[in-house]
Amino acid sequence: MTLRPPAPRPPAAVRVLVADDNPVVRAGLTALLSGRADITVVAEAADGRQACEAADRHRPDVVLLDVRMPGVDGLAALPYLARIAPVMMLTYSGEPETVREALRRGAEGYLVHGEFTADQLITAVRDTGAGRTHFSPTAAGAVLQQLRSANAYDDAERDAPNTTPARASSPTFPENLSLLQPDVGQSSGSRPGSPLSAREAEIMDLIASGMTNQQIAGACFISEKTVKNHINRIFAKLHSTSRAEATATWLGRRGETR
């Protein structure tokens, strides 16, 4: 008797959470995604708080998240959701600052309504679940602009290592962004008495939030090598030899300045 190898199991369906305050948009996305055998919509949410509750309950593989929603909006919920599953922003909001802030807070990609087809959305959902990113043209333009600015800053920093180059201030955060994650990303810029520059303070905040070098590089639109250079300077200034020691010192300093 010839034994046949067992038939390969079909890949598990990508489990998706759809968060949008517009019920028509939610219904349309759910119908579109549910029509694919390898995608399942496990929950819907009308605002950021519902999205966080649904993510806790259902543990999706991908979150599709709108930016502007009543109560807790998408940007406010984003840091929490990004700890549970990859988040793809799916929104009408294409402002460069909004795109960059979403990426800073953990979004894996950004699609602006009207700039993609149904098939492209399906592909983006599958790819996001597999760890690949997608950007529609407006979002890609914002990323490119930030990369160019970051490269210009890094060049200036190398040319003047003993000075603090002038640069645009970090984005400010509206109060509603702090509803869920009050300590993440809100202390950009050097503080009085801090030994760190504005850029170093920004990176130290990201270290304290638990980000890896790769994640920090993505959030700040710089290379991992540049991140390592910043961290070496941070450790020297904080008289620390590890991330844990630097975090303890940094959070202690931050508490003293509040």
Backbone bond lengths (Angstrom), bond angles and torsions (degrees), N, CA, C in turn:
res aa  C-N    CA-C-N  psi(-1)  N-CA   C-N-CA  omega(-1)  CA-C   N-CA-C  phi
1 M - - - 1.459 - - 1.520 109.06 -
2 T 1.304 115.50 129.84 1.456 120.73 -179.92 1.531 109.72 -89.61
3 L 1.327 113.90 124.74 1.464 118.51 178.55 1.517 109.98 -88.07
4 R 1.285 115.22 127.10 1.461 119.23 177.17 1.526 110.30 -94.02
5 P 1.306 115.91 141.08 1.480 117.58 177.67 1.524 109.63 -64.73
6 P 1.306 116.66 146.89 1.467 118.82 179.98 1.521 111.09 -61.45
7 A 1.316 115.70 145.37 1.463 119.92 179.12 1.525 109.24 -65.79
8 P 1.322 116.68 138.35 1.468 118.71 179.88 1.523 111.14 -62.18
9 R 1.322 115.23 141.58 1.448 119.40 178.31 1.530 110.35 -72.75
10 P 1.323 117.00 140.50 1.463 118.29 175.88 1.525 109.73 -65.53
11 P 1.332 117.31 147.21 1.467 119.29 -179.85 1.519 110.97 -61.25
12 A 1.316 115.44 145.66 1.466 119.83 179.34 1.526 109.80 -64.39
13 A 1.319 115.84 144.93 1.461 120.38 179.67 1.525 110.50 -67.33
14 V 1.331 115.60 144.23 1.463 121.52 175.28 1.530 107.40 -73.97
15 R 1.319 116.50 122.48 1.465 121.75 -176.91 1.528 108.92 -94.24
16 V 1.330 116.83 122.62 1.465 121.60 -169.45 1.527 110.87 -119.33
17 L 1.330 114.77 139.67 1.468 122.79 169.53 1.522 107.96 -107.69
18 V 1.321 117.81 126.68 1.462 123.33 179.76 1.516 108.97 -106.42
19 A 1.341 117.78 119.77 1.463 122.46 -179.74 1.524 109.75 -121.27
20 D 1.320 116.38 111.86 1.460 122.82 179.24 1.527 107.86 -158.24
21 D 1.329 117.12 138.16 1.465 118.51 -176.87 1.523 112.97 -77.51
22 N 1.336 117.23 -14.15 1.459 120.99 -179.67 1.535 109.01 -88.01
23 P 1.340 118.11 113.97 1.483 119.63 -176.78 1.520 112.92 -63.85
24 V 1.338 117.32 -29.74 1.465 120.08 178.31 1.526 110.18 -67.53
25 V 1.339 116.51 -43.41 1.463 120.76 178.51 1.527 110.05 -63.56
26 R 1.339 116.54 -44.59 1.470 119.66 179.17 1.521 111.20 -59.42
27 A 1.332 116.13 -45.76 1.464 119.73 -178.63 1.523 110.97 -63.97
28 G 1.327 116.31 -41.22 1.463 119.85 179.82 1.519 111.98 -64.61
29 L 1.343 116.31 -44.41 1.460 119.49 178.89 1.529 111.35 -64.19
30 T 1.322 116.19 -42.33 1.466 119.98 -179.89 1.524 111.11 -62.65
31 A 1.322 116.39 -43.44 1.466 119.93 179.32 1.524 110.92 -64.32
32 L 1.330 116.51 -42.55 1.464 120.50 -179.18 1.526 111.28 -64.09
33 L 1.319 116.45 -48.71 1.459 120.10 -176.02 1.524 111.76 -70.83
34 S 1.321 116.75 -38.51 1.462 120.33 -178.39 1.523 112.63 -68.70
35 G 1.322 116.62 -13.92 1.452 120.01 177.85 1.511 113.74 -78.53
36 R 1.330 117.17 -1.24 1.463 121.78 178.38 1.525 108.98 -106.15
37 A 1.322 115.99 134.93 1.466 120.31 -175.64 1.525 112.30 -64.95
38 D 1.334 117.57 -26.66 1.457 120.30 -175.18 1.526 113.03 -99.77
39 I 1.332 117.70 13.12 1.463 121.21 178.76 1.534 108.60 -133.01
40 T 1.322 116.37 134.85 1.457 121.83 177.77 1.521 109.32 -130.35
41 V 1.318 117.73 127.72 1.462 121.38 173.46 1.521 107.44 -85.82
42 V 1.327 116.51 113.34 1.462 120.40 -175.17 1.520 112.71 -91.94
43 A 1.359 117.40 -18.10 1.462 119.28 -178.98 1.520 109.55 -166.51
44 E 1.342 114.85 157.58 1.456 122.53 173.03 1.522 108.46 -124.24
45 A 1.330 116.08 155.28 1.463 120.87 178.60 1.519 109.34 -145.20
46 A 1.343 115.61 145.46 1.466 121.01 -177.72 1.523 112.74 -100.86
47 D 1.332 118.17 -6.99 1.468 120.83 176.01 1.519 108.90 -157.83
48 G 1.329 115.70 177.71 1.452 119.97 -175.51 1.513 113.82 -64.85
49 R 1.314 117.27 -37.72 1.462 119.45 -179.14 1.527 110.66 -66.13
50 Q 1.332 116.69 -44.37 1.468 119.73 176.76 1.523 110.60 -61.19
51 A 1.327 116.21 -37.56 1.464 120.20 -179.79 1.526 110.94 -63.06
52 C 1.324 116.64 -43.02 1.470 119.86 179.42 1.522 110.89 -65.58
53 E 1.318 116.61 -41.37 1.468 120.00 178.83 1.529 110.81 -64.35
54 A 1.345 116.19 -42.58 1.457 120.02 179.97 1.522 111.33 -67.28
55 A 1.333 116.47 -38.07 1.468 119.75 178.69 1.520 110.62 -64.58
56 D 1.321 116.89 -40.99 1.468 120.31 176.50 1.522 111.24 -60.27
57 R 1.316 115.44 -40.81 1.463 120.19 -173.78 1.524 112.23 -77.61
58 H 1.338 116.82 -41.36 1.466 120.40 -171.35 1.525 114.58 -103.01
59 R 1.332 117.92 -16.73 1.470 121.66 -179.49 1.525 111.94 48.51
60 P 1.335 118.69 64.70 1.465 121.68 -178.04 1.519 111.75 -69.56
61 D 1.311 115.64 165.85 1.463 121.68 174.81 1.523 111.38 -86.67
62 V 1.341 116.84 -27.49 1.466 123.10 -178.84 1.525 108.43 -143.94
63 V 1.327 115.77 141.29 1.459 121.49 173.46 1.523 108.56 -115.24
64 L 1.334 117.09 126.04 1.459 122.27 170.75 1.520 106.90 -98.08
65 L 1.336 116.69 120.03 1.463 120.49 -167.15 1.526 112.31 -128.95
66 D 1.334 115.89 126.28 1.459 121.90 173.13 1.530 109.13 -78.34
67 V 1.324 116.81 158.16 1.466 120.99 178.82 1.518 110.99 -85.71
68 R 1.330 116.24 -58.59 1.462 120.54 -172.82 1.527 110.58 -93.81
69 M 1.330 114.98 109.96 1.457 121.94 177.25 1.523 107.98 -139.36
70 P 1.324 118.37 153.38 1.464 119.86 -179.42 1.522 111.53 -68.06
71 G 1.339 115.35 158.00 1.459 119.08 -179.46 1.512 110.69 69.66
72 V 1.309 116.81 -119.40 1.467 121.99 175.95 1.521 108.35 -82.68
73 D 1.328 117.47 115.06 1.465 119.54 -176.85 1.525 111.11 -85.13
74 G 1.338 115.06 179.98 1.451 119.36 -174.81 1.511 114.06 -64.18
75 L 1.332 117.74 -40.91 1.460 120.38 -179.44 1.525 111.40 -65.75
76 A 1.315 116.91 -36.77 1.463 119.82 178.84 1.525 111.36 -66.31
77 A 1.325 116.47 -38.44 1.463 120.54 -178.49 1.519 112.71 -80.19
78 L 1.301 116.95 -19.13 1.468 121.64 -169.96 1.531 114.51 -56.68
79 P 1.345 120.89 -49.29 1.467 118.56 -178.38 1.522 113.25 -58.10
80 Y 1.316 116.69 -37.26 1.466 120.51 179.30 1.526 110.39 -69.33
81 L 1.331 117.15 -47.04 1.458 121.15 -178.22 1.523 111.30 -63.86
82 A 1.339 117.05 -37.46 1.462 120.69 -177.03 1.521 112.29 -65.08
83 R 1.329 116.82 -20.04 1.462 119.85 176.45 1.529 111.63 -78.29
84 I 1.324 116.90 -16.50 1.458 121.51 -177.54 1.524 111.67 -98.54
85 A 1.350 116.59 -41.89 1.470 120.57 -176.09 1.519 109.44 -156.88
86 P 1.339 117.71 158.69 1.463 119.95 173.89 1.532 110.07 -59.76
87 V 1.318 115.90 137.31 1.465 121.31 -177.36 1.527 110.06 -113.19
88 M 1.313 115.85 125.55 1.459 122.33 172.80 1.526 107.88 -106.11
89 M 1.316 117.59 118.72 1.455 120.19 175.73 1.526 108.15 -73.28
90 L 1.323 116.35 131.09 1.464 122.29 -179.38 1.522 106.08 -135.08
91 T 1.342 116.66 101.59 1.452 119.55 -162.74 1.526 111.47 -156.30
92 Y 1.325 115.22 166.14 1.464 121.16 172.12 1.528 111.31 -87.91
93 S 1.308 118.19 -7.88 1.466 123.03 -174.98 1.525 110.11 -85.80
94 G 1.330 116.27 106.64 1.459 119.67 -178.04 1.509 114.32 -113.72
95 E 1.343 118.35 16.11 1.456 120.75 -179.76 1.532 110.46 -63.41
96 P 1.336 117.62 136.05 1.474 119.63 -177.09 1.520 113.53 -53.56
97 E 1.331 117.76 -42.27 1.461 119.56 -178.99 1.525 111.21 -64.20
98 T 1.329 116.29 -36.85 1.457 120.02 178.75 1.527 110.57 -66.83
99 V 1.323 116.15 -42.41 1.468 120.36 177.93 1.517 110.31 -59.98
100 R 1.328 116.01 -49.75 1.469 119.85 -177.22 1.525 111.64 -64.81
101 E 1.329 117.33 -37.93 1.457 119.55 179.18 1.528 111.04 -67.57
102 A 1.325 116.57 -37.63 1.467 119.56 177.47 1.530 110.53 -62.20
103 L 1.311 117.10 -42.55 1.459 120.31 179.33 1.524 110.81 -67.93
104 R 1.322 116.87 -38.50 1.463 120.34 177.32 1.520 111.48 -60.74
105 R 1.334 115.78 -33.70 1.458 120.30 -175.32 1.532 112.46 -90.61
106 G 1.340 117.75 2.59 1.461 119.00 170.39 1.505 117.40 119.45
107 A 1.341 118.96 2.04 1.465 120.00 179.26 1.524 110.43 -63.99
108 E 1.326 116.27 141.91 1.463 121.64 179.16 1.531 111.95 -91.48
109 G 1.316 117.53 -13.58 1.453 121.44 -179.90 1.512 109.69 -170.50
110 Y 1.339 115.76 173.98 1.470 119.10 -174.25 1.522 108.70 -152.54
111 L 1.336 115.96 117.20 1.462 121.77 177.63 1.527 109.20 -118.79
112 V 1.326 115.92 131.46 1.462 121.87 178.22 1.524 108.30 -101.17
113 H 1.335 116.74 127.45 1.458 121.10 179.84 1.531 110.88 -53.04
114 G 1.338 115.34 139.07 1.457 120.80 -179.73 1.509 113.56 93.61
115 E 1.349 116.80 -6.20 1.470 120.72 -176.76 1.529 112.33 -115.75
116 F 1.314 117.32 12.92 1.465 119.57 179.38 1.520 109.14 -150.03
117 T 1.325 114.92 156.85 1.464 120.49 177.31 1.523 109.65 -93.84
118 A 1.315 115.76 171.30 1.466 120.52 177.92 1.523 110.79 -60.72
119 D 1.332 116.46 -42.94 1.466 119.59 179.95 1.524 111.29 -64.78
120 Q 1.331 116.56 -37.39 1.460 119.71 178.46 1.523 111.13 -65.97
121 L 1.319 116.91 -36.70 1.460 120.27 177.16 1.526 110.30 -64.87
122 I 1.317 116.85 -44.59 1.465 120.20 178.61 1.528 110.27 -58.31
123 T 1.324 115.81 -46.06 1.464 119.90 178.87 1.523 110.90 -61.40
124 A 1.327 117.01 -41.04 1.468 121.13 -179.67 1.525 111.13 -63.36
125 V 1.320 117.19 -39.82 1.468 120.34 178.64 1.524 109.96 -64.13
126 R 1.321 116.62 -46.91 1.470 119.40 179.02 1.524 110.93 -60.98
127 D 1.325 116.46 -45.12 1.459 120.26 -177.88 1.525 111.90 -66.98
128 T 1.323 117.12 -37.82 1.467 119.80 178.61 1.516 110.01 -62.58
129 G 1.325 116.96 -40.96 1.457 120.25 176.65 1.521 112.78 -63.46
130 A 1.340 116.37 -26.32 1.468 121.59 179.78 1.524 112.62 -94.42
131 G 1.342 116.88 4.25 1.457 119.85 176.52 1.512 115.58 91.48
132 R 1.335 117.46 13.74 1.466 120.19 178.32 1.528 109.78 -106.92
133 T 1.312 116.65 147.95 1.461 121.25 -173.93 1.523 111.83 -100.37
134 H 1.333 115.08 156.29 1.461 121.66 176.67 1.527 109.35 -139.57
135 F 1.348 115.56 139.80 1.457 121.35 175.89 1.525 109.06 -135.02
136 S 1.322 115.96 134.66 1.464 118.60 171.81 1.530 107.99 -78.21
137 P 1.351 119.53 167.73 1.471 121.50 -171.56 1.526 114.86 -53.90
138 T 1.330 118.52 -44.65 1.467 119.96 -179.31 1.517 111.22 -61.71
139 A 1.326 117.18 -45.06 1.460 121.46 179.95 1.524 110.98 -66.13
140 A 1.328 116.54 -40.62 1.463 119.83 178.59 1.524 110.96 -62.11
141 G 1.333 116.50 -37.09 1.461 120.06 177.68 1.516 112.01 -63.44
142 A 1.329 116.94 -39.38 1.464 120.77 178.47 1.525 110.94 -65.79
143 V 1.330 116.72 -40.07 1.458 120.80 178.08 1.519 110.88 -64.55
144 L 1.325 116.93 -44.29 1.457 121.25 179.81 1.527 110.97 -61.90
145 Q 1.317 116.14 -42.49 1.467 120.28 178.64 1.529 110.98 -60.50
146 Q 1.329 116.48 -42.71 1.458 119.98 179.92 1.521 111.34 -68.24
147 L 1.328 117.67 -38.50 1.464 120.49 177.64 1.521 111.41 -61.22
148 R 1.317 116.27 -41.78 1.461 119.74 178.61 1.515 111.08 -64.54
149 S 1.336 116.65 -40.71 1.461 120.48 179.05 1.523 110.53 -65.61
150 A 1.343 116.34 -42.01 1.459 120.18 -179.85 1.519 111.31 -64.79
151 N 1.337 116.67 -40.32 1.464 119.85 178.70 1.518 111.17 -64.06
152 A 1.333 116.19 -39.37 1.457 120.17 178.35 1.524 110.42 -64.15
153 Y 1.326 116.38 -40.14 1.463 120.44 178.57 1.523 111.33 -65.38
154 D 1.340 116.86 -44.36 1.465 120.02 179.94 1.519 111.21 -62.22
155 D 1.348 117.09 -39.12 1.459 120.30 177.58 1.526 110.31 -62.41
156 A 1.326 116.78 -43.98 1.462 120.56 179.54 1.517 110.98 -64.32
157 E 1.328 116.72 -37.33 1.461 121.14 -179.58 1.519 111.31 -66.06
158 R 1.335 116.59 -39.18 1.463 120.05 178.39 1.520 111.13 -68.25
159 D 1.334 116.57 -35.85 1.455 120.24 -178.31 1.520 112.23 -72.99
160 A 1.322 118.17 -23.79 1.462 121.46 -178.68 1.522 109.35 -132.95
161 P 1.357 117.20 71.44 1.468 119.86 -172.81 1.516 114.47 -67.64
162 N 1.329 117.97 -20.87 1.460 120.12 -176.45 1.517 113.18 -101.03
163 T 1.299 117.10 8.98 1.460 120.30 179.16 1.508 109.01 -127.41
164 T 1.293 116.49 165.73 1.462 121.81 176.60 1.512 108.41 -104.17
165 P 1.338 119.67 104.35 1.459 121.48 -175.71 1.518 110.88 -63.71
166 A 1.310 115.86 148.36 1.459 120.68 175.01 1.515 108.91 -71.07
167 R 1.300 116.05 136.61 1.448 119.12 178.63 1.518 109.12 -152.46
168 A 1.319 114.68 162.85 1.461 118.95 -179.81 1.519 109.74 -63.54
169 S 1.316 116.91 144.90 1.450 121.12 -179.74 1.516 110.22 -68.70
170 S 1.330 116.04 154.70 1.457 120.87 178.58 1.515 110.23 -67.13
171 P 1.340 117.76 154.57 1.456 119.85 -179.92 1.518 111.03 -58.37
172 T 1.324 116.95 145.10 1.449 121.01 173.65 1.517 108.56 -93.69
173 F 1.311 116.78 153.09 1.446 121.24 -174.20 1.517 110.62 -111.04
174 P 1.323 118.32 124.56 1.457 119.70 173.17 1.521 110.34 -58.22
175 E 1.335 116.90 155.20 1.452 120.63 -175.50 1.519 112.75 -57.76
176 N 1.338 117.37 -34.51 1.459 118.41 -174.22 1.522 112.73 -68.95
177 L 1.351 118.03 -13.58 1.455 119.66 177.89 1.523 111.44 -72.54
178 S 1.332 117.93 -14.36 1.459 119.99 -175.73 1.521 112.36 -96.80
179 L 1.322 118.79 8.14 1.458 120.67 -173.38 1.520 112.55 -63.04
180 L 1.343 116.98 -37.96 1.464 119.34 -175.96 1.514 112.98 -105.52
181 Q 1.335 117.52 -34.94 1.457 120.98 -176.12 1.524 109.24 -127.83
182 P 1.332 120.07 76.66 1.449 122.14 -171.69 1.515 114.66 -66.88
183 D 1.338 119.30 -20.85 1.456 119.66 -174.84 1.515 113.69 -104.32
184 V 1.331 118.01 0.44 1.457 120.17 -176.28 1.510 110.50 -94.51
185 G 1.326 116.34 120.61 1.451 121.28 169.96 1.505 115.16 70.32
186 Q 1.343 120.66 21.89 1.442 119.63 -176.67 1.516 114.05 -107.82
187 S 1.321 118.57 -0.48 1.451 119.07 -176.76 1.510 111.86 -116.10
188 S 1.337 117.07 32.14 1.450 120.88 177.84 1.523 109.06 -60.66
189 G 1.322 114.82 142.33 1.454 119.37 -179.47 1.520 109.12 98.38
190 S 1.358 115.97 146.88 1.454 119.30 -179.27 1.516 110.03 -71.14
191 R 1.330 116.40 149.06 1.454 122.39 179.26 1.512 109.56 -107.02
192 P 1.326 118.39 159.65 1.460 120.66 177.50 1.520 110.62 -56.08
193 G 1.327 116.75 130.16 1.446 121.14 179.31 1.510 114.54 84.46
194 S 1.336 118.49 -6.50 1.454 120.92 -179.22 1.527 110.00 -79.14
195 P 1.336 117.24 137.75 1.467 119.05 177.39 1.525 113.04 -79.10
196 L 1.330 117.09 -8.47 1.462 120.89 -174.56 1.522 111.52 -92.64
197 S 1.335 115.26 148.44 1.455 120.53 172.56 1.523 109.23 -73.29
198 A 1.337 116.77 172.80 1.468 120.51 -179.86 1.523 110.76 -58.92
199 R 1.329 117.38 -43.31 1.469 120.93 -178.84 1.525 110.32 -67.27
200 E 1.329 116.57 -42.58 1.461 120.05 179.85 1.529 111.28 -64.78
201 A 1.335 116.56 -38.45 1.467 119.88 177.52 1.518 110.73 -63.40
202 E 1.338 116.22 -40.16 1.463 120.68 178.28 1.526 110.60 -61.38
203 I 1.319 116.14 -45.63 1.463 120.56 -178.99 1.526 111.07 -69.13
204 M 1.340 116.85 -37.47 1.462 119.33 178.61 1.521 110.64 -64.44
205 D 1.327 117.94 -36.42 1.467 120.57 175.97 1.522 110.77 -61.94
206 L 1.336 116.64 -39.15 1.459 120.25 179.86 1.527 111.13 -70.36
207 I 1.328 116.69 -36.54 1.468 120.15 174.37 1.523 109.57 -60.79
208 A 1.329 115.81 -45.42 1.470 120.63 -178.35 1.524 112.09 -64.45
209 S 1.342 116.14 -27.11 1.465 119.13 179.06 1.521 112.36 -79.72
210 G 1.366 116.83 -6.24 1.454 120.56 176.07 1.518 115.22 101.33
211 M 1.328 118.03 7.16 1.458 120.47 -178.40 1.525 111.54 -72.22
212 T 1.340 116.46 147.13 1.459 122.70 172.33 1.525 109.55 -81.32
213 N 1.342 116.40 169.60 1.460 119.91 177.57 1.526 111.45 -58.75
214 Q 1.335 116.23 -39.74 1.459 120.12 179.99 1.528 110.83 -63.80
215 Q 1.319 116.67 -43.02 1.463 120.31 179.47 1.525 111.29 -66.70
216 I 1.330 116.79 -38.74 1.469 120.19 178.13 1.518 110.05 -64.58
217 A 1.331 116.85 -41.67 1.470 120.28 178.75 1.517 110.36 -59.38
218 G 1.343 116.81 -43.12 1.451 120.04 179.03 1.517 112.31 -66.70
219 A 1.339 116.50 -40.73 1.461 120.29 -178.06 1.519 112.26 -67.43
220 C 1.344 116.34 -34.62 1.467 120.68 -176.78 1.529 112.75 -99.07
221 F 1.343 116.74 -1.79 1.462 121.46 -179.91 1.531 111.84 58.63
222 I 1.331 116.49 45.77 1.457 122.01 175.64 1.527 107.44 -133.34
223 S 1.329 116.46 170.73 1.458 120.11 -178.99 1.529 110.45 -79.23
224 E 1.340 115.26 159.56 1.464 119.35 176.86 1.530 110.89 -63.44
225 K 1.337 117.29 -33.20 1.463 120.15 177.83 1.515 110.46 -62.29
226 T 1.339 116.51 -41.54 1.466 119.81 178.12 1.522 110.58 -65.42
227 V 1.338 116.61 -38.29 1.466 119.93 176.66 1.530 109.96 -59.83
228 K 1.323 116.92 -46.31 1.466 120.63 -179.78 1.521 111.47 -61.14
229 N 1.350 116.51 -39.35 1.464 119.59 178.01 1.524 110.85 -62.89
230 H 1.332 116.12 -43.06 1.466 119.91 177.58 1.527 110.78 -62.08
231 I 1.337 116.24 -43.10 1.466 119.76 -177.47 1.524 110.68 -64.69
232 N 1.320 117.14 -38.67 1.470 119.67 177.86 1.534 110.58 -60.44
233 R 1.347 115.92 -41.70 1.467 119.21 179.04 1.532 110.61 -69.03
234 I 1.343 115.92 -38.08 1.466 119.93 178.74 1.530 110.46 -61.78
235 F 1.342 116.37 -47.27 1.465 120.21 -179.87 1.527 110.58 -58.77
236 A 1.337 116.77 -42.11 1.469 120.34 -179.82 1.528 110.74 -63.54
237 K 1.329 116.33 -43.77 1.471 119.82 -177.03 1.521 112.20 -71.19
238 L 1.344 117.18 -31.60 1.457 120.79 -179.98 1.533 111.99 -93.86
239 H 1.346 116.68 3.50 1.463 122.56 179.99 1.531 110.35 53.02
240 S 1.332 114.69 48.97 1.456 121.39 -177.39 1.519 110.23 -123.32
241 T 1.323 115.80 154.83 1.466 120.53 179.67 1.522 112.25 -117.91
242 S 1.334 118.28 -0.67 1.456 121.28 -179.99 1.518 109.84 -148.67
243 R 1.337 115.71 164.48 1.459 120.60 178.28 1.533 110.91 -63.37
244 A 1.344 115.55 -40.09 1.464 119.10 -179.26 1.524 111.10 -63.67
245 E 1.341 116.21 -43.60 1.463 120.08 -179.83 1.527 110.83 -66.39
246 A 1.343 116.59 -41.51 1.457 120.38 178.57 1.524 111.09 -64.28
247 T 1.345 116.13 -39.87 1.461 119.87 179.51 1.518 111.10 -63.73
248 A 1.340 116.62 -44.26 1.460 120.08 179.63 1.528 110.82 -61.70
249 T 1.325 115.91 -43.12 1.467 119.87 179.02 1.519 111.17 -65.18
250 W 1.339 115.96 -43.21 1.464 120.84 -177.10 1.522 111.78 -67.06
251 L 1.314 117.07 -44.32 1.464 119.61 180.00 1.522 110.72 -67.15
252 G 1.329 115.77 -32.50 1.468 119.23 175.90 1.519 111.78 -65.61
253 R 1.348 116.28 -42.42 1.462 120.19 176.96 1.519 111.00 -63.87
254 R 1.363 115.43 -40.83 1.460 119.45 -177.95 1.527 109.74 -63.82
255 G 1.346 116.29 -40.38 1.452 118.54 178.53 1.523 112.46 -64.11
256 E 1.346 116.57 -33.81 1.456 119.78 179.64 1.506 112.99 -68.27
257 T 1.368 116.35 -27.68 1.467 119.41 -175.95 1.505 113.05 -90.47
258 R 1.351 118.78 -5.49 1.463 121.24 -178.64 1.524 111.15 -83.22
